[in-house]
């Protein structure tokens, strides 16, 4: 098992490659824990620690592929990204729907007997490949989707509305269509290929939704730049859009500055945030 853990400001960014037990399949985990100094845990530890499988909120995470590509390639010179133009347009894609407890980690892997089966998703495949693809050039969507289902979907299925693979992935696709981040940002004057203040991105999202999101960046330490990577929306168990609480679960002062800081991860609020275009990342595709 290979573990890579980046720690900054007491929040752990976990981008881990690991071999799934009994499958020999490699998954990439771009998710964040909320536990301060806690290290990445393997399946068995997570299952023991979160065996009650309780959660408070669904965090719907959408990713910006150009930034995912930059992050992925920085980890190794051998890493290559898929053709970002193969989805037909510049669009935010689904990372996952994550049942979470405020201010802590998990739950995860809630039902080991409910393993991923691609067959119920046959009618969703065209949409999955367009709206929920992996970033790796050699990556299999099946591997990525299996990871999301077995780690998160098996916890979300406690809700009847998400009670099967088909319902879980269909909901992610529907939310990706309904909560169109490219359109939201564009309507707020935020377009790919330019730099913005984090406050401008925040205000573009909150103006449209009326709720507080989580915004995550990729920090390129070599270039000393912030890149917009993920925007996360929060839903209650009735699947209604709600305010996301601060990432650490603690209340903050009501000023806009402290709110944005407490709802962002790996973003330097004092530096511009790059919203890269596909052309910026892949001028030509090889």
PAMIMI-363283 format. One record per residue (C-alpha): residue in three letters; x, y, z. Coordinates in steps of 0.1 Angstrom, whole numbers. Example, Ala and Ser with C-alpha at 12.3 -4.5 7.8 and 13.67 -1.06 7.14 Angstrom:
resn, c1, c2, c3
ALA, 123, -45, 78 $
SER, 137, -11, 71 $
% end
This chain:
resn, c1, c2, c3
UNK, 0, 0, 0 $
UNK, 14, 34, -10 $
UNK, 3, 64, 11 $
UNK, 10, 100, 3 $
UNK, -2, 125, 27 $
UNK, 1, 163, 24 $
UNK, -5, 183, 56 $
UNK, -12, 220, 56 $
UNK, -29, 243, 81 $
UNK, -40, 213, 102 $
UNK, -60, 198, 73 $
UNK, -49, 167, 56 $
UNK, -51, 164, 18 $
UNK, -50, 128, 10 $
UNK, -41, 119, -25 $
UNK, -33, 82, -21 $
UNK, -26, 54, -45 $
UNK, -35, 21, -30 $
UNK, -41, -15, -40 $
UNK, -76, -26, -33 $
UNK, -77, -59, -13 $
UNK, -82, -90, -33 $
UNK, -86, -71, -66 $
UNK, -51, -58, -75 $
UNK, -68, -26, -88 $
UNK, -53, 8, -83 $
UNK, -74, 37, -72 $
UNK, -66, 74, -67 $
UNK, -81, 91, -37 $
UNK, -83, 129, -39 $
UNK, -105, 133, -8 $
UNK, -97, 153, 23 $
UNK, -100, 142, 59 $
UNK, -112, 167, 85 $
UNK, -93, 153, 114 $
UNK, -63, 176, 117 $
UNK, -33, 153, 122 $
UNK, -49, 120, 115 $
UNK, -32, 99, 89 $
UNK, -48, 81, 60 $
UNK, -64, 49, 72 $
UNK, -68, 16, 53 $
UNK, -102, 0, 49 $
UNK, -100, -22, 80 $
UNK, -91, 7, 103 $
UNK, -119, 29, 88 $
UNK, -145, 1, 92 $
UNK, -136, -4, 129 $
UNK, -135, 33, 137 $
UNK, -167, 42, 120 $
UNK, -187, 10, 125 $
UNK, -219, 29, 135 $
UNK, -219, 44, 100 $
UNK, -236, 76, 112 $
UNK, -234, 108, 91 $
UNK, -248, 143, 90 $
UNK, -246, 156, 55 $
UNK, -240, 147, 19 $
UNK, -211, 165, 3 $
UNK, -214, 167, -35 $
UNK, -180, 173, -49 $
UNK, -174, 186, -85 $
UNK, -139, 189, -99 $
UNK, -123, 211, -126 $
UNK, -105, 187, -149 $
UNK, -77, 211, -160 $
UNK, -66, 215, -124 $
UNK, -70, 178, -116 $
UNK, -47, 172, -146 $
UNK, -21, 196, -132 $
UNK, -22, 181, -98 $
UNK, -20, 145, -112 $
UNK, 10, 153, -134 $
UNK, 29, 170, -107 $
UNK, 30, 138, -86 $
UNK, 50, 120, -112 $
UNK, 66, 126, -146 $
UNK, 50, 93, -156 $
UNK, 15, 105, -150 $
UNK, -5, 115, -180 $
UNK, -41, 128, -183 $
UNK, -69, 118, -205 $
UNK, -78, 141, -234 $
UNK, -97, 168, -216 $
UNK, -116, 176, -248 $
UNK, -131, 141, -250 $
UNK, -162, 152, -230 $
UNK, -170, 176, -258 $
UNK, -168, 208, -238 $
UNK, -152, 224, -208 $
UNK, -173, 211, -179 $
UNK, -170, 205, -142 $
UNK, -172, 168, -136 $
UNK, -184, 147, -106 $
UNK, -159, 134, -80 $
UNK, -184, 119, -57 $
UNK, -213, 122, -32 $
UNK, -198, 118, 3 $
UNK, -218, 111, 34 $
UNK, -199, 129, 61 $
UNK, -200, 139, 98 $
UNK, -193, 176, 105 $
UNK, -158, 182, 118 $
UNK, -146, 146, 115 $
UNK, -139, 118, 90 $
UNK, -162, 93, 74 $
UNK, -180, 71, 76 $
UNK, -166, 50, 48 $
UNK, -169, 14, 35 $
UNK, -202, 9, 53 $
UNK, -212, -24, 37 $
UNK, -184, -47, 25 $
UNK, -209, -72, 11 $
UNK, -224, -46, -13 $
UNK, -196, -47, -39 $
UNK, -196, -27, -71 $
UNK, -213, -41, -101 $
UNK, -212, -22, -134 $
UNK, -242, -40, -150 $
UNK, -269, -19, -133 $
UNK, -253, 13, -148 $
UNK, -254, 3, -184 $
UNK, -280, 29, -193 $
UNK, -259, 56, -176 $
UNK, -226, 48, -193 $
UNK, -226, 76, -218 $
UNK, -234, 102, -191 $
UNK, -209, 86, -167 $
UNK, -180, 88, -192 $
UNK, -189, 124, -199 $
UNK, -198, 137, -165 $
UNK, -180, 114, -141 $
UNK, -147, 103, -158 $
UNK, -113, 96, -142 $
UNK, -85, 121, -149 $
UNK, -58, 95, -157 $
UNK, -51, 87, -194 $
UNK, -48, 50, -185 $
UNK, -75, 52, -158 $
UNK, -106, 30, -160 $
UNK, -139, 46, -151 $
UNK, -149, 13, -136 $
UNK, -120, 15, -111 $
UNK, -129, 51, -102 $
UNK, -166, 43, -98 $
UNK, -160, 12, -78 $
UNK, -140, 32, -53 $
UNK, -167, 59, -50 $
UNK, -194, 33, -46 $
UNK, -177, 10, -21 $
UNK, -163, 39, 0 $
UNK, -191, 64, -1 $
UNK, -221, 49, -19 $
UNK, -225, 20, 6 $
UNK, -230, 47, 33 $
UNK, -253, 69, 12 $
UNK, -275, 40, 4 $
UNK, -290, 43, 39 $
UNK, -313, 68, 22 $
UNK, -340, 52, 0 $
UNK, -333, 79, -26 $
UNK, -297, 66, -29 $
UNK, -305, 30, -20 $
UNK, -288, 14, -50 $
UNK, -258, 19, -73 $
UNK, -281, 32, -100 $
UNK, -298, 57, -77 $
UNK, -265, 69, -63 $
UNK, -247, 75, -96 $
UNK, -279, 88, -112 $
UNK, -282, 114, -84 $
UNK, -246, 126, -90 $
UNK, -253, 130, -127 $
UNK, -285, 148, -121 $
UNK, -268, 172, -96 $
UNK, -240, 178, -120 $
UNK, -265, 189, -146 $
UNK, -287, 209, -122 $
UNK, -258, 226, -104 $
UNK, -239, 237, -134 $
UNK, -208, 253, -120 $
UNK, -194, 265, -154 $
UNK, -226, 285, -160 $
UNK, -228, 298, -124 $
UNK, -192, 310, -125 $
UNK, -196, 325, -160 $
UNK, -227, 344, -149 $
UNK, -207, 359, -121 $
UNK, -180, 370, -145 $
UNK, -156, 340, -137 $
UNK, -144, 324, -169 $
UNK, -116, 298, -175 $
UNK, -82, 310, -185 $
UNK, -80, 339, -160 $
UNK, -70, 346, -124 $
UNK, -95, 358, -97 $
UNK, -96, 366, -61 $
UNK, -110, 338, -39 $
UNK, -137, 362, -28 $
UNK, -149, 367, -64 $
UNK, -153, 329, -69 $
UNK, -171, 326, -35 $
UNK, -195, 354, -44 $
UNK, -203, 340, -78 $
UNK, -213, 306, -63 $
UNK, -232, 320, -33 $
UNK, -250, 345, -54 $
UNK, -265, 317, -75 $
UNK, -271, 291, -48 $
UNK, -278, 312, -17 $
UNK, -258, 288, 4 $
UNK, -222, 285, 16 $
UNK, -200, 260, -4 $
UNK, -166, 245, 3 $
UNK, -139, 256, -22 $
UNK, -107, 237, -26 $
UNK, -76, 246, -45 $
UNK, -45, 229, -57 $
UNK, -13, 246, -46 $
UNK, 15, 244, -71 $
UNK, 45, 251, -48 $
UNK, 69, 251, -77 $
UNK, 51, 280, -94 $
UNK, 37, 293, -61 $
UNK, 2, 295, -76 $
UNK, -33, 285, -65 $
UNK, -55, 267, -89 $
UNK, -92, 263, -85 $
UNK, -98, 225, -82 $
UNK, -131, 216, -64 $
UNK, -164, 232, -54 $
UNK, -184, 212, -29 $
UNK, -221, 216, -22 $
UNK, -239, 202, 9 $
UNK, -272, 185, 11 $
UNK, -293, 172, 41 $
UNK, -309, 138, 42 $
UNK, -339, 151, 24 $
UNK, -316, 160, -5 $
UNK, -321, 197, 0 $
UNK, -293, 221, -6 $
UNK, -280, 236, 27 $
UNK, -251, 257, 39 $
UNK, -218, 238, 43 $
UNK, -204, 243, 78 $
UNK, -168, 253, 83 $
UNK, -144, 225, 72 $
UNK, -131, 219, 107 $
UNK, -167, 218, 121 $
UNK, -162, 248, 143 $
UNK, -182, 280, 143 $
UNK, -164, 311, 131 $
UNK, -170, 349, 132 $
UNK, -196, 361, 108 $
UNK, -173, 383, 86 $
UNK, -170, 374, 50 $
UNK, -132, 370, 53 $
UNK, -134, 344, 81 $
UNK, -163, 326, 65 $
UNK, -143, 322, 32 $
UNK, -112, 311, 50 $
UNK, -131, 285, 71 $
UNK, -149, 271, 41 $
UNK, -118, 268, 18 $
UNK, -91, 242, 17 $
UNK, -55, 247, 3 $
UNK, -65, 281, -10 $
UNK, -43, 311, -2 $
UNK, -68, 339, 2 $
UNK, -41, 365, -1 $
UNK, -30, 352, -36 $
UNK, -50, 351, -69 $
UNK, -67, 318, -78 $
UNK, -60, 305, -113 $
UNK, -90, 291, -131 $
UNK, -72, 273, -159 $
UNK, -87, 265, -193 $
UNK, -82, 232, -211 $
UNK, -61, 252, -236 $
UNK, -38, 263, -207 $
UNK, -32, 227, -197 $
UNK, -33, 208, -230 $
UNK, -24, 232, -258 $
UNK, -21, 201, -280 $
UNK, -29, 165, -271 $
UNK, -4, 136, -276 $
% end
